[in-house]
C-alpha cells in the first residue's frame, strides 16, 4: 500500500537534507498518515481510512461529508 492520504491525496515530497558544510543529499518527506475510524453522520456508520493528520484537522473544522465532497471522494467506497 502506498503512502497516500485516501481523502486529500497528499503524498511524499522530494527534498534535500543540507548538512553543516552545505553538502546536499536527497531525502523524502513522508506524510504523517494515521489509520482512523471516523463517524460519518450522513451515512450513519463508521468509515475506516488511512488519512493524514492535516486532513484530520480539516475534518474537525468542516466535517467529514463536506470535506469529502470538496475533494471529490465517494465515502461509500470505504
C-alpha positions in Angstrom: 0.0 0.0 0.0 1.4 3.3 -1.0 1.8 6.2 1.5 -1.0 8.4 0.2 -3.9 10.0 2.1 -7.1 8.5 0.9 -9.0 11.7 1.4 -6.8 14.6 0.4 -4.3 12.7 -1.9 -1.2 14.0 -0.1 1.9 12.0 -0.8 5.7 12.2 -0.1 7.7 15.3 -1.1 11.2 15.2 -2.6 13.6 17.4 -0.6 17.2 18.0 0.2 18.9 17.4 3.5 21.6 20.1 3.9 24.5 19.4 6.2 26.5 22.0 8.2 29.1 22.0 5.4 26.2 22.5 2.9 26.5 19.1 1.3 23.1 18.3 -0.1 21.6 14.8 -0.2 18.2 13.8 -1.4 15.6 12.7 1.1 11.8 12.0 1.2 9.5 13.9 3.5 6.7 11.4 4.2 3.1 12.3 5.0 2.0 11.7 8.6 -0.6 9.0 7.9 -2.9 7.5 10.5 -5.4 4.7 10.4 -8.6 6.2 11.7 -12.2 5.0 12.1 -14.3 8.2 11.5 -18.0 8.5 12.2 -19.9 9.5 9.1 -23.2 11.0 10.2 -24.8 11.2 6.8 -24.2 7.5 6.1 -24.9 6.6 9.8 -21.8 4.4 10.0 -18.1 4.4 10.7 -15.6 4.8 7.8 -12.1 3.3 8.2 -9.5 5.3 6.3 -5.7 5.9 6.1 -5.7 9.7 6.5 -3.1 12.5 7.0 -3.2 14.5 10.2 -3.7 17.7 8.2 -6.9 16.2 6.8 -8.0 15.2 10.3 -7.7 18.8 11.4 -9.7 19.9 8.4 -12.4 17.3 9.1 -12.7 18.6 12.7 -13.3 22.1 11.3 -15.6 21.4 8.4 -17.0 17.9 8.9 -16.3 14.6 7.1 -19.0 14.8 4.5 -18.3 18.4 3.4 -14.6 17.8 3.1 -15.1 14.5 1.1 -17.4 16.3 -1.3 -14.9 19.1 -1.8 -12.1 16.6 -2.5 -14.4 14.5 -4.8 -14.2 11.3 -2.7 -17.1 8.9 -2.5 -17.3 7.7 1.1 -19.5 4.7 0.2 -16.4 3.1 -1.2 -14.8 2.8 2.3 
